[in-house]
């Protein structure tokens, strides 16, 4: 029998419990939307103020002076981020946005031939990836029919078998998510990469819903490239600069979209008309880094380096399991779990219900912040660094009251502008 005392006991045993104090949490609110936008940490606030001070104090010399010189910041943060994705030195750089980085990587590595000219994706992928893929196909004079989609058997998850079967001889590049944004399913990146390379397919992964939530081993499994945002589980702030990974075996491959910040740092200000590209992943930068949007990531990565991604993953699995157990005990047969029930789930749960949109509004009205995904999904992300087991218990009690008293019926069952 689960009780509030059970939750309190788990919190007492939690070695990460004190880290909640590092974040700005609003009184009377339980924030479970960290898989869309993570909360601001005090260390990120400090690093933003520090970079503002460097601009104030140094002016143009802030590019090479101060605690975090801007000229080298994207590469240095890439080094700090590398352990989160299992990368070697030089394989990660923080730059651009998720979609611009995907454009860059496809422009660099999608080289269609007469017989090998398709890009493999999946029908459950976040649409922005699919838009970028179709755009890159069009730029190569190919049609949207050259985008091949892996089908889902249940509308929520993918099977490794189906993914591999879709890797036909005409596929040149595969772009797949590490964690599905709706159901939270974790794909088997190692097996997928192995199969892709056996069929001479370049394979890259979208880590938007996995970075900062689960460990990765991109270098060891031989993934060709990856890209991600830093504002979800990594708490880098709204619209923060994104990241990309390129395996060292591809160092020297010319960037498809060249820009001056992809230069070798020692040559960049020679301002030669011919690019001397960086010798590592830095080559895939395009324009001047958005320094003030990089700033919060400094403080965030400091926290992740201190805690370690393995400890975060361990607590995350316990939190999501506890939430599922509480829901099954307190409001049985009310929701369907669209997420995997085993450890192949990421950092969030996906509850399926026909009244999902209005249930989300009712939850927000009671101080619980969820995330709606059309047409019938509720995403709940208890985050290891700032959510507690007691908050999970309390949120489920609120959800129980909403369902038993049909509070949700006072809201319209349609999403707002965003969710």
C-alpha positions as CSV (number, residue, x, y, z in Angstrom):
1,X,0.0,0.0,0.0
2,X,1.5,3.3,-1.1
3,X,1.0,6.3,1.2
4,X,2.5,9.8,1.6
5,X,4.8,8.2,4.2
6,X,6.1,5.9,1.4
7,X,7.0,9.0,-0.7
8,X,8.6,10.8,2.3
9,X,10.7,7.7,3.0
10,X,11.9,7.6,-0.6
11,X,12.8,11.3,-0.4
12,X,14.7,10.8,2.8
13,X,16.8,8.1,1.1
14,X,17.3,10.2,-2.1
15,X,20.9,11.4,-2.4
16,X,19.8,14.1,-5.0
17,X,17.0,15.5,-2.9
18,X,18.9,18.6,-1.9
19,X,19.4,19.7,-5.5
20,X,15.8,20.9,-5.7
21,X,17.0,23.9,-3.7
22,X,19.2,24.8,-6.7
23,X,16.2,25.6,-8.8
24,X,13.5,28.3,-8.8
25,X,10.3,26.5,-8.0
26,X,7.1,28.5,-7.6
27,X,5.2,28.2,-4.3
28,X,2.1,26.0,-4.6
29,X,3.1,24.6,-8.0
30,X,4.3,21.2,-9.0
31,X,6.3,21.4,-12.2
32,X,6.2,18.3,-14.4
33,X,6.9,19.9,-17.8
34,X,10.7,19.7,-17.7
35,X,10.7,17.6,-20.9
36,X,9.4,20.7,-22.7
37,X,11.2,23.4,-20.8
38,X,13.4,22.8,-17.7
39,X,13.4,25.2,-14.7
40,X,15.9,27.9,-14.1
41,X,18.7,27.0,-11.7
42,X,20.5,29.4,-9.5
43,X,23.8,28.4,-11.1
44,X,22.4,29.2,-14.6
45,X,21.2,32.6,-13.3
46,X,24.7,33.2,-12.0
47,X,26.4,32.3,-15.2
48,X,24.0,34.6,-17.2
49,X,24.8,37.5,-14.9
50,X,28.5,36.6,-15.2
51,X,28.5,36.8,-19.0
52,X,26.5,40.0,-18.9
53,X,29.1,41.4,-16.6
54,X,31.9,40.4,-19.0
55,X,30.1,42.3,-21.7
56,X,29.7,45.3,-19.4
57,X,33.3,45.2,-18.2
58,X,35.2,44.1,-21.3
59,X,33.2,45.2,-24.3
60,X,34.7,43.7,-27.5
61,X,37.5,42.2,-25.4
62,X,35.0,39.8,-23.9
63,X,35.7,37.6,-26.9
64,X,39.1,36.7,-25.4
65,X,38.9,38.0,-21.8
66,X,36.9,37.3,-18.6
67,X,36.0,34.0,-16.9
68,X,34.4,32.5,-20.0
69,X,35.8,34.1,-23.2
70,X,33.1,34.0,-25.9
71,X,35.4,33.1,-28.8
72,X,36.0,29.6,-27.3
73,X,32.7,29.1,-25.5
74,X,30.9,26.8,-27.9
75,X,33.8,24.4,-28.0
76,X,34.5,24.5,-24.2
77,X,30.8,23.8,-23.4
78,X,31.0,21.0,-26.0
79,X,33.7,19.4,-23.9
80,X,31.6,19.7,-20.8
81,X,28.6,18.3,-22.6
82,X,30.5,15.4,-24.1
83,X,30.1,13.0,-21.1
84,X,26.3,13.3,-21.4
85,X,26.3,11.9,-24.9
86,X,29.3,9.6,-24.5
87,X,31.5,11.6,-26.9
88,X,35.3,11.9,-27.1
89,X,37.1,15.3,-27.1
90,X,36.3,17.5,-30.0
91,X,33.2,15.5,-31.1
92,X,30.6,18.0,-29.6
93,X,30.0,21.6,-30.1
94,X,27.2,23.8,-28.9
95,X,25.8,25.8,-31.7
96,X,22.7,26.8,-33.7
97,X,19.3,25.3,-33.0
98,X,18.0,21.7,-33.3
99,X,16.6,22.1,-36.8
100,X,19.4,24.3,-38.2
101,X,21.9,21.7,-36.9
102,X,19.9,18.9,-38.6
103,X,20.0,20.9,-41.8
104,X,23.8,21.3,-41.5
105,X,24.3,17.6,-40.8
106,X,22.2,16.5,-43.7
107,X,23.8,19.0,-46.0
108,X,27.1,17.5,-44.9
109,X,26.4,13.8,-44.9
110,X,23.5,13.2,-47.3
111,X,25.1,12.6,-50.6
112,X,22.5,10.8,-52.7
113,X,23.4,8.6,-55.7
114,X,21.2,7.2,-58.5
115,X,20.5,4.1,-56.4
116,X,21.0,5.3,-52.8
117,X,18.9,8.4,-52.4
118,X,16.4,8.1,-49.6
119,X,16.4,9.4,-46.0
120,X,14.9,7.1,-43.4
121,X,12.9,8.6,-40.5
122,X,9.8,7.5,-38.6
123,X,6.2,8.6,-38.5
124,X,6.3,9.3,-34.7
125,X,9.3,11.7,-35.0
126,X,8.9,15.4,-34.0
127,X,7.6,17.1,-37.2
128,X,10.4,19.7,-37.4
129,X,12.9,16.9,-38.2
130,X,10.6,15.7,-41.0
131,X,10.2,19.3,-42.4
132,X,14.0,19.6,-42.5
133,X,14.4,16.3,-44.2
134,X,11.9,17.2,-46.9
135,X,13.6,20.5,-47.4
136,X,17.0,18.9,-47.8
137,X,15.5,16.4,-50.3
138,X,14.0,19.3,-52.3
139,X,17.4,21.1,-52.4
140,X,18.9,18.0,-53.9
141,X,16.1,17.9,-56.6
142,X,14.4,15.0,-54.9
143,X,10.7,14.6,-53.9
144,X,9.1,13.9,-50.5
145,X,8.7,10.3,-51.7
146,X,12.5,10.0,-51.0
147,X,11.7,10.3,-47.3
148,X,10.9,6.8,-46.0
149,X,9.0,6.5,-42.8
150,X,9.2,3.6,-40.3
151,X,5.6,2.7,-39.3
152,X,4.4,2.2,-35.8
153,X,2.4,-0.9,-35.0
154,X,0.6,0.7,-32.0
155,X,0.7,4.4,-32.7
156,X,3.0,5.0,-29.7
157,X,6.2,3.0,-30.1
158,X,8.6,1.6,-32.7
159,X,10.3,-1.8,-32.9
160,X,13.9,-2.3,-33.7
161,X,12.9,-5.0,-36.1
162,X,10.7,-2.7,-38.1
163,X,13.4,0.0,-38.2
164,X,16.0,-2.4,-39.5
165,X,13.7,-3.9,-42.0
166,X,13.1,-0.4,-43.4
167,X,16.8,0.0,-44.0
168,X,16.6,-1.0,-47.7
169,X,19.4,-0.6,-50.2
170,X,18.1,2.7,-51.4
171,X,18.5,4.4,-48.0
172,X,21.5,6.7,-47.7
173,X,20.9,8.3,-44.3
174,X,18.7,7.4,-41.3
175,X,17.6,10.1,-38.8
176,X,15.9,8.7,-35.7
177,X,15.1,9.9,-32.2
178,X,16.9,8.5,-29.2
179,X,13.6,8.9,-27.2
180,X,10.2,9.3,-28.8
181,X,8.8,12.7,-27.9
182,X,5.3,11.4,-27.2
183,X,5.6,8.0,-25.6
184,X,9.0,8.4,-24.2
185,X,10.3,5.1,-25.6
186,X,14.1,4.7,-25.7
187,X,15.3,3.2,-28.9
188,X,18.2,0.7,-29.1
189,X,20.7,3.1,-30.7
190,X,23.5,0.5,-30.6
191,X,21.6,-2.2,-32.5
192,X,20.2,0.4,-35.0
193,X,23.7,1.8,-35.6
194,X,25.1,-1.6,-36.2
195,X,22.4,-2.6,-38.6
196,X,22.7,0.8,-40.5
197,X,26.5,0.5,-41.0
198,X,26.1,-3.1,-42.2
199,X,23.9,-1.7,-45.0
200,X,26.3,1.3,-45.7
201,X,23.8,3.8,-44.2
202,X,24.9,7.0,-42.3
203,X,22.9,7.2,-39.1
204,X,22.2,10.1,-36.9
205,X,20.0,10.6,-33.8
206,X,17.8,13.4,-32.4
207,X,18.6,13.6,-28.6
208,X,16.2,16.4,-27.8
209,X,14.2,14.2,-25.3
210,X,17.1,12.1,-24.1
211,X,20.0,14.4,-23.3
212,X,20.1,15.2,-19.6
213,X,17.7,12.3,-18.9
214,X,19.5,9.1,-20.0
215,X,23.1,8.2,-20.6
216,X,24.4,7.8,-24.2
217,X,27.5,6.1,-25.7
218,X,27.5,7.8,-29.2
219,X,31.2,7.4,-29.8
220,X,31.4,3.8,-28.7
221,X,28.4,2.6,-30.7
222,X,29.8,4.5,-33.8
223,X,26.9,6.8,-34.4
224,X,27.8,9.1,-37.3
225,X,26.1,12.3,-35.9
226,X,23.5,13.6,-33.4
227,X,21.8,16.8,-32.7
228,X,19.7,18.2,-29.8
229,X,18.3,21.2,-27.9
230,X,19.5,22.1,-24.4
231,X,16.3,23.6,-22.9
232,X,14.4,20.5,-21.9
233,X,16.0,18.1,-19.4
234,X,19.3,20.1,-19.6
235,X,17.6,23.3,-18.3
236,X,19.4,25.6,-20.6
237,X,16.6,28.2,-20.9
238,X,14.0,29.0,-23.6
239,X,15.6,28.9,-27.0
240,X,19.0,28.2,-25.7
241,X,21.8,27.3,-28.1
242,X,21.6,23.6,-29.3
243,X,24.3,21.0,-29.7
244,X,25.6,18.6,-32.3
245,X,27.9,15.5,-32.3
246,X,30.0,14.3,-35.2
247,X,32.0,11.1,-34.8
248,X,35.7,11.6,-35.1
249,X,35.8,9.2,-38.1
250,X,34.1,12.0,-40.0
251,X,36.5,14.8,-39.0
252,X,37.6,16.5,-42.2
253,X,34.3,16.1,-44.0
254,X,33.5,19.5,-45.4
255,X,30.4,21.2,-43.8
256,X,27.5,21.4,-46.2
257,X,26.6,24.8,-44.9
258,X,29.9,26.7,-44.4
259,X,30.3,29.7,-42.2
260,X,33.1,31.6,-40.6
261,X,32.7,30.1,-37.1
262,X,33.4,26.7,-38.6
263,X,37.0,28.0,-39.2
264,X,40.1,26.7,-37.5
265,X,40.4,29.1,-34.6
266,X,44.0,30.1,-35.4
267,X,43.0,31.0,-38.9
268,X,39.5,32.5,-38.4
269,X,40.6,36.1,-38.2
270,X,42.9,35.8,-41.2
271,X,39.6,36.4,-43.0
272,X,40.8,34.5,-46.0
273,X,38.3,34.0,-48.8
274,X,38.8,30.2,-48.6
275,X,37.6,28.4,-45.4
276,X,40.2,26.6,-43.4
277,X,37.8,24.5,-41.4
278,X,38.2,23.3,-37.9
279,X,39.6,19.9,-37.5
280,X,36.8,18.6,-35.3
281,X,33.0,19.1,-34.8
282,X,33.6,22.8,-34.5
283,X,33.7,22.8,-38.3
284,X,29.9,22.5,-38.4
285,X,29.3,25.8,-36.8
286,X,28.0,28.5,-39.1
287,X,27.6,32.0,-37.6
288,X,28.7,33.9,-34.5
289,X,27.5,32.0,-31.4
290,X,24.6,33.5,-29.4
291,X,26.6,34.1,-26.3
292,X,23.8,35.2,-24.0
293,X,21.8,32.1,-24.9
294,X,24.9,29.9,-24.2
295,X,25.3,31.5,-20.8
296,X,22.7,29.5,-18.8
297,X,24.2,26.2,-20.1
298,X,27.4,27.0,-18.2
299,X,25.7,26.8,-14.9
300,X,23.5,23.9,-16.0
301,X,26.5,21.7,-17.1
302,X,28.2,22.5,-13.8
303,X,25.3,20.8,-12.0
304,X,25.3,17.8,-14.4
305,X,29.0,17.4,-14.0
306,X,28.6,17.4,-10.3
307,X,25.7,14.9,-10.1
308,X,26.5,12.6,-13.0
309,X,24.1,11.3,-15.6
310,X,24.0,7.8,-14.2
311,X,22.6,9.1,-10.8
312,X,20.1,11.2,-12.6
313,X,18.9,8.2,-14.7
314,X,18.6,6.0,-11.6
315,X,16.4,8.5,-9.8
316,X,14.4,9.3,-12.9
317,X,13.4,5.7,-13.4
318,X,12.4,5.5,-9.7
319,X,10.3,8.6,-10.0
320,X,8.4,7.5,-13.1
321,X,7.9,4.0,-11.7
322,X,6.5,5.5,-8.4
323,X,4.2,7.8,-10.4
324,X,2.8,4.8,-12.4
325,X,2.4,2.8,-9.2
326,X,0.5,5.7,-7.6
327,X,-1.8,6.2,-10.6
328,X,-2.6,2.4,-10.7
329,X,-3.4,2.3,-7.0
330,X,-5.3,5.6,-6.7
331,X,-7.2,5.9,-10.0
332,X,-7.1,2.4,-11.6
333,X,-8.5,1.8,-15.1
334,X,-8.7,5.5,-15.7
335,X,-5.7,6.1,-18.0
336,X,-3.8,4.0,-20.5
337,X,0.0,4.2,-20.2
338,X,1.3,5.1,-23.7
339,X,4.9,4.9,-22.5
340,X,6.9,1.7,-22.0
341,X,6.3,0.1,-18.6
342,X,9.9,-1.2,-18.4
343,X,13.3,0.6,-18.4
344,X,13.0,1.3,-22.1
345,X,11.1,4.5,-21.2
346,X,12.9,7.9,-21.0
347,X,12.3,10.7,-18.4
348,X,8.5,11.2,-18.9
349,X,5.2,9.3,-18.8
350,X,2.5,9.5,-21.4
351,X,-1.0,9.1,-20.2
352,X,-3.7,8.5,-22.8
353,X,-7.3,9.7,-22.3
354,X,-10.0,11.0,-24.6
355,X,-10.3,14.1,-22.4
356,X,-6.6,14.8,-22.2
357,X,-6.7,18.5,-23.2
358,X,-9.2,19.5,-20.6
359,X,-7.6,17.3,-17.9
360,X,-4.3,19.2,-18.5
361,X,-6.1,22.5,-18.1
362,X,-7.7,21.2,-14.9
363,X,-4.3,20.1,-13.6
364,X,-2.8,23.6,-14.3
365,X,-5.7,25.1,-12.5
366,X,-4.7,23.1,-9.4
367,X,-1.0,24.0,-9.7
368,X,0.3,20.9,-11.5
369,X,2.0,21.7,-14.7
370,X,1.7,18.9,-17.3
371,X,2.1,18.9,-21.1
372,X,-0.6,18.1,-23.6
373,X,0.1,16.3,-26.9
374,X,-2.7,16.1,-29.4
375,X,-5.0,14.4,-29.7
376,X,-5.2,12.6,-26.4
377,X,-1.9,12.5,-24.5
378,X,-0.7,13.9,-21.2
379,X,3.0,14.1,-20.7
380,X,4.3,14.1,-17.1
381,X,8.0,14.5,-16.4
382,X,9.1,14.3,-12.8
383,X,12.6,15.5,-13.1
384,X,15.4,14.0,-11.0
385,X,17.2,17.2,-10.1
386,X,14.2,19.2,-8.8
387,X,11.1,17.0,-8.3
388,X,10.4,14.8,-5.2
389,X,8.5,11.6,-4.6
390,X,6.2,13.6,-2.3
391,X,5.4,15.9,-5.2
392,X,4.5,12.9,-7.3
393,X,2.2,11.6,-4.6
394,X,0.5,15.0,-4.2
395,X,0.1,15.4,-7.9
396,X,-1.6,12.0,-8.2
397,X,-4.0,13.0,-5.4
398,X,-4.9,16.2,-7.3
399,X,-5.4,14.2,-10.5
400,X,-7.6,11.7,-8.6
401,X,-9.8,14.5,-7.4
402,X,-10.1,16.0,-10.9
403,X,-11.1,12.7,-12.3
404,X,-13.5,11.6,-9.5
405,X,-15.2,15.0,-9.3
406,X,-15.1,15.5,-13.1
407,X,-13.5,19.0,-12.6
408,X,-12.1,18.7,-16.2
409,X,-15.7,19.1,-17.6
410,X,-15.6,22.8,-16.9
411,X,-12.8,23.2,-19.5
412,X,-12.9,23.0,-23.3
413,X,-11.4,19.8,-24.6
414,X,-9.0,21.4,-27.1
415,X,-5.5,22.7,-26.8
416,X,-4.5,26.3,-26.3
417,X,-2.2,28.1,-28.7
418,X,0.8,26.0,-27.5
419,X,-0.6,23.2,-25.4
